[in-house]
Structures are given as C-alpha cells and as structure tokens.
Amino acid sequence: MRDVMVVGVGTTRFAQYEDRSWIDHGVEAVSAALTDAGLAWTDMERAYCGAMGAVGPYAGNRVGHELGLTGVPIQNIDNASASGNSAFHSACLAVGTEQCDVAIGFGVGQLGRSMGNNMGDEGQVRRFVARAYGNAMAIFALAAKRRMHEFGTPVEAFAKIAEKSKHYGSLNPHSQIRKRYTVEEILEARPIADPLTLPMCCPVGDGGAAVIVASRHVAARLGAAPVRVRHTAMYGETFQQERAWGHALMLAEGARDFYETAGIGPEELDAVQLHDATANEELEYYEALGLCGVGEGDRLALDGETGPGGRIPVNTDGGLISRGHPLGPTGCAQIAEITRQLRGQAGPRQVEGARTGLIQQTGAGEVFFLHMLTRE
C-alpha cells in the first residue's frame, strides 16, 4: 500500500439537541473537515459514512444530498460504536490501494432527545435507548466487579480515571460534559450499576465527525501537516473457553500483531485514544494495549500517569465519558483528536512533543479497530 495522509478533520460538539438532526451534524462535521483540508465536496472521490442503524437508512447519502449531488459514491457502514472507525479504515484502504487519491470517512449519531423525530414513535425510541444503555452499563459493572475480585482493584481507581476524563473534557470545546469533578464527587454521585456512578459512564447524545485522507502527493500539494496513517487494522473475536473480560482479551491478541506490523511498540506512544464507555473499561484496555503489565493498570490510573503531564496521556479530549458517545461519529472524533495532538493544535490539552498516537475502538458484534498515526 502507498502512504496515506490525514489532511482534514472536523467535529461538532456532542450533546443532546432539541433543534438539530443527525443530518445537520453530518453536514457541519464534513464541512469543517473540508475547510481544514482546503478542499471542496466536489474534490471527494470516495465517501464512507459510519452510523448505527437507529438513525435511519442510507445515512451517508442523506448527508451527501445536503452537500451536493456531485457524483461521489457513498458507502454506509454500521458497526455500532466502531462505525466511524470502520468508515475511516475504509477510506484509508481506498487511498492506500490507489482506488482514489482523496477519500472521506465520517460518522453521525443521534441518541439524544430528538432521536424520535427521525424514527417515528418517540416513546418507543426512548425506551429502546434506555434498555440498551442500561444493559450495557450492567455488563460493564459486572466486569468491574470481576476485576475488583481478581486484582483487588479499589473503586478509587475507576474514580481517578473519570476525574482525569472530566478534566480533559473541561478543556475541549466540543465535549458534551465540560464540568470538572473531584474523586470524592464521583464516588458520591448517583449510582448507575454498582460500583459505577454516573460520572464513570458515557452520556447519551448526538453529533458528527469527519476525517479526510489523501495520497502523499495530494497532501504535499495542499500543504497539509505531515500526519501519516502508519497502520490501520480491524480484528474480530476468537472463541475463549474462559475469559474475564472478552473485549480485553480480544484486544490484547490483536494489539500484539498490530504493533509488530506497525513497527512501533506501546512504549513509543505519546498519546492514546481508546474506548471508555465506562471508567473500568478504560482501565482494562491500559493492560490489553500494553501500556502497562497485567494487574498494573490500577497503579497507572491512581498515579495519574494517563492524565496531564503523565507518562502516556489517554483520551485527551475527554473520551467517551466526557466528550460523548453518539456511536457513529465517535471513531472519527478520536482520530481528529490524535491528529490535532500531532499537529500541535490541541490547545490546553496539548501533549508536548506528541509525534505518535494510537486509536482503539470496540464495536458491538465483537469487532475492534486499531489505527496508528505519526507526525513525520
């Protein structure tokens, strides 16, 4: 494959909106990415849209209609939480295999108050979202209990991760939750599923995000910052007879292969974006990604090593817990944050001297993606 470069990123603020549809978010995010790249919608040769099916059929085409019928072929992808990562991955493959010179991956999602406007009966939709959210949080809570039993993990470790995420989220203008919390406030907050409290769990909301990739010669012509997609890969689940937290085991297996192929190990990472639907999920992935040894994630969190000024900053935009998680656009928002870090454009969230960033996202159906971006 030839080199693939990130030339444009755009995000909307994730939140719950009464007066905006997911189409509005998609148009805003794509337009922002086009402006960032110095390109027009007419320059796009391939487009890939990640959206959970709940927003409705052919989501990408409906956004594309608002941007203009210019002939760009649009492919729609539903991989739940990993839908945006799927769109980015597909765009990278299209450019890397010389199907085109410029491609865009974007995602849209609407899980907030106005979701019913697009799906019919609003009460039915809200009940669906409530059940799905509640079931997911219960599963994450069981995983947290399992870890506390096996490793003696204190609940304060989960609270420390949430505190870190709230700190980063308060510095991100696109974050859904910009309120700071202390560890004590997090522990005393409304319980969701024991031991998880509300600030330890991602919120429900709406939003959009987009990433434009191009060949090296197009990136040079645009004068884009040299952010390269060093490697992108997707992995599926293999059967495990006994497992503590299947997602973490699945990720650990894939991560070893990913690092070897990328030629960059976890010790060389400057910033990481990972799936943190809950604080304990983030902790599990510290170990699965090799940021520390098995059983050492508690100490990494409690010592502040994944926060500002730490050894390996994680989710510097607030992550799912604070930036928000509308599913479809989440992956592209992760990639946008790492791109801004590598460009030195992250403002008060900036990781000094960041040159290598990793993105990880897991989707329902047991699929996950890993992307490595480097500043050349």
N, C-alpha and C positions, 0 to 999 in steps of 0.2 A: 504493500500500500504506500501511496505517496503521502507526504506530510499534510496534516490538516491543522488549520489555524483558527482560533476563535477571533472573530473580527467585530462582533457586536453583541451586546446583551441589553435586555430591558425587563423591568419588573413593575408590577403595580403594587400598591400597598394591599396586603392581605388583611381582610376584615369582613365583618358582616354588613351588608349593604341592603337598604330598602329600595334604592332607586337605580341600581346598576345590574345589568345581566352579565353572564359569563362572556357573552359576545363582546360587550363593552370592554371587559378586562383583556380579552384576547387582542382586540384592535389596539388598545393602549400599549400593551406589552410589546407587540410586534412593531408598532410604530416607533417606540423608544429604542428598540434594538436596531432598526433601520437607521434612525438618526445617529445612533452611536457608531455604526459602521460607515456612515456616509453613503448609504445605498438607498434604493427605492424598491418598492414591492415588485416593480417590473423587472428588477435585476435578479429576483429569486428564480432558480431553476428547478428546485425541488422543495417541498414543504412537508413537514411531518408534525401532526398535532397529537399530543397526549391528553386524553380526557377520560375520566371514568364514565361509564355508560349512563349514569344517572343524570347527566346534564342534557342528554338527548342524542339523537343520531347525527352522524356526519358533522361533528362539532367543528373540525378544521375548515370544512367547506363553508360553513355558515360565517365563520370569521373572515375567510378569504373573500366571500361575496362582498363584505363591507369594505375590504381593502381594494377591491377591483378585480374584474374578470380578465386577467392578463395571460391566461393560459398555463399558469404554474400548476403542475399536478400536486395534489394534496392527499397524503395518506393519513388515515385516522388510526390511532393505536390506543387500546385500553389495557393497561397493566396495573390498575388500581394506583397505589401510592407511587409506583415506579413508572407511571405513564409518561411523565416529562423526560425521565432518563431514557426511556425507550425511544422517544422522538429525537433526542439529541444523538443517541447511539446510531440511529438510522441515518440521520443527516451526515454524521461523520463517515459512515460507510459509503454513502453516495459520493462524497467528495473524494474519499481515500481511494476508491476503486475507479475513479475517473468517469463516473456516470454524469458528473456535472462539476462545475467549478465553484458554485455557491449554493448553499442549502440552508434552510432554517428549520430548527426544531422549536416548537413552542407548546405550551400547555395551558389549559384553562380548567377552572373548577368552581363549583358553586354549591357549598354545603351550608350556607347561611340562611338568613330569614327569608330571602326572596326565591329560594330554590323552587318552591311550589309554583311560582309563576310560569315555569318552563315545563313542568311535569304534570299539570292537572291539579288533582286534589291536594291542597297544601297540607291538610292534616295528615293524610296518608304518608306524604313525603317526610314530614317531621317525625312521625312515628318510626319510619324506616331508618332515618338518620340516628334517632335516639337509640334504637335497638342495636344498630351496627356499632355505634360508638361505645355503648355500654358493654357489649360483648367483647370488643377489642380491649377495653380497659381492664375487664375482669381477667382476660388471658394474660395481659402484661403484669397484673397484680400477682397472679399465681406464679409467674416466672420470678418476680421479685421475692416472694416468699421462699421459693425453692433456693434462690441464691443465698438468702439470709440464713437458711438452714445449713447449706453446704459449706459456705465460706465464712459464716459469722458476720456477714456484711451489715453494718449498722444503718438504720434508716437515714441517719445524718448524711451518709454518702450520697443517697439519692437527692436529698435536700440541697446539698452543696452543688450538685450538677444543675439543679433547677435554678439556684441562685445565680450561678455563672451565666446560664442562658438568659435569665431576666436582665442581668447587667448588659450583656451584648445586645439584647433586644431593645433596651432603652436607648441605645446609640444608633439604631437602624431606623431611618425614616420610613422604610417600607414594612416595618414589623407590625403585626397585629396587636401584640401586647407590648407596650412601652413602659410599663410600671416596674420599678425595682422592688425586690423583696429581700428580706433577711432570711437566714436559715430558720430562725425561730418562727417568723411569719409563715413560712412554707410548711413547717411541721404542724402548725396550729390551724392551717386553712381547712376549708370544707373537705371532708374525705370523699373520694370517688370510689375507690376499691382498695381496701386495706392491703398494703401500707401506703398507697398512693393518695396524695391530696391534689386538689385542683391545680396548683401551680406546677406540679410534676407532670401534668398531662397536656398534650397539644390541644388547642382550641379548634372549634369548627368555624369555617369561614369561606370566603370567596377570593378569587384573584387570578392573575395571569402572569406568565413569564416566558421569555423567548431568548434564544441563542442562535446567532448566525455563524456558520463556519465556512471557510473558503480554502482554496488551494494556496500554497505559499506564494505563487506569483501574483495572485489577486490580492492577497494580504499586503504584499510589498507595494503594489500599486496604490492601495488605499492608505498606506502609511500607518497601518494598524500596529499596535503594540505587539511584539512577537510572543504571543501566548499560544503554545503548541499543545495539541492533544497528543500527549506522549503515548497513551494507550487507552482503549475503551473496550470493555468486555461485559458479557452477560452470562449468568450461571443459573442453573436450576438445582432442584433438591435431589439428593440421593437418599435412599432408604436408610434409616438409622434404627436399629433394634431398640437401643436405649439411648435416650437423649435428655439433657437437662433443659436446653432451650434450643430447639431445632434451627432457628434462624442463625444463631451464633455459630453453631457447628457447621452449617452450610456455608456461612461466610468465611470461616477460618480455612476451610478447604479451598475455596475459590481464591482467597487472598494470596495464598502461597503461590499458586500458579500465576496470578496476576502480577505480583512483584517480580517474579522471575522473568516473565515476558517483557515487562516494562523496563527492566534493568535498574530499578530503583527500589530500595527497601524501605520499611517503615521508619527506620532511624534517620532517613534523609528527608522526611516530610516536614514542611514548615507550617501547614495549615490543613485541617481536615473538615469536611462536611459529611455528616452521617445521619442516618435515620434515627430520630429520637422521638417517637410518638409518646414515649414516657421517659422519665429520667433514668430508670433502671435499664431500659433498652440501650440507651447510650453507653452506660457502664459496661454492659455485656459486649458491645462492639469495640470498646477500647482493647479488650483482650483478643477478640476474634481478628481484628485488623493488625495485631502485633504491636500496638502502641505501648504495651507492657506485657508482662508474663501472665499466665493464667493465675487467678487469685490475687493479682496485684492492682486490679482496677480500682478497688476501694481507696487504696493509698493515693493513686494518681488523682482521683477526684478530691479527696479530703485535703491534699496538699496544694490544690489549686493549679496543678500542672497543665490542665486543659483550659485554663482561663487566661485573662490578660496578663502578659508577661511570663506565662508558663512555658514549659518545655515544648508542648505541642498543642497550640490553641485549637479547640474544636467548636464548630458551629458558631463562628464569629458574627453571624447575623442574627443570632438568637435561636436558630434551629427551628424545628417543628414546634417546640414548646412555646416559643415566643414570636418568631416570625410568622408562624401559622402553617397550616397543612390542608389546603383545599384539594389535595390529591394530584390532580392533573398537572398543575404548574410547579409543584414542589421541586422536582428534579432540576428543572431549568433555573429555578431560583438558586438552588445550591451551586450550580455551575456559574451563574452570574456572580455570586459572592466570591468564589475562588478566583474568577477572572479579575474582579476588582482588586482582590488582595495582591495578585501577581502584577497587576498594573500599578500598584501603589495608590489606588483610588478609593480605599475603604474608609477614609476619614479617621474619626476617633477609634474605629475598630481595627485599624491597620496593624498587621503583624509586620514588624520591622524586618526588612530584607527578605520578604517571602518570595521564593522562586519555584517552589514545588508544592502542589496541592492535590489532595485526594478527595474524590466524591464517592459516597456509597449510598445506595438506596435499595430498600427491600419492597417488593410488591406482593399483594395477595396472590395466591396461586403458586407461591414459593419460587419466585424469580427474583434475582437481585442483580444490580449493575455496579460496576466499578469504573471510574474514569480517573486518569492521571493527567493533570495539566502542568506544564512547566513554562517558566519565563526564560527565554533564551538570551 
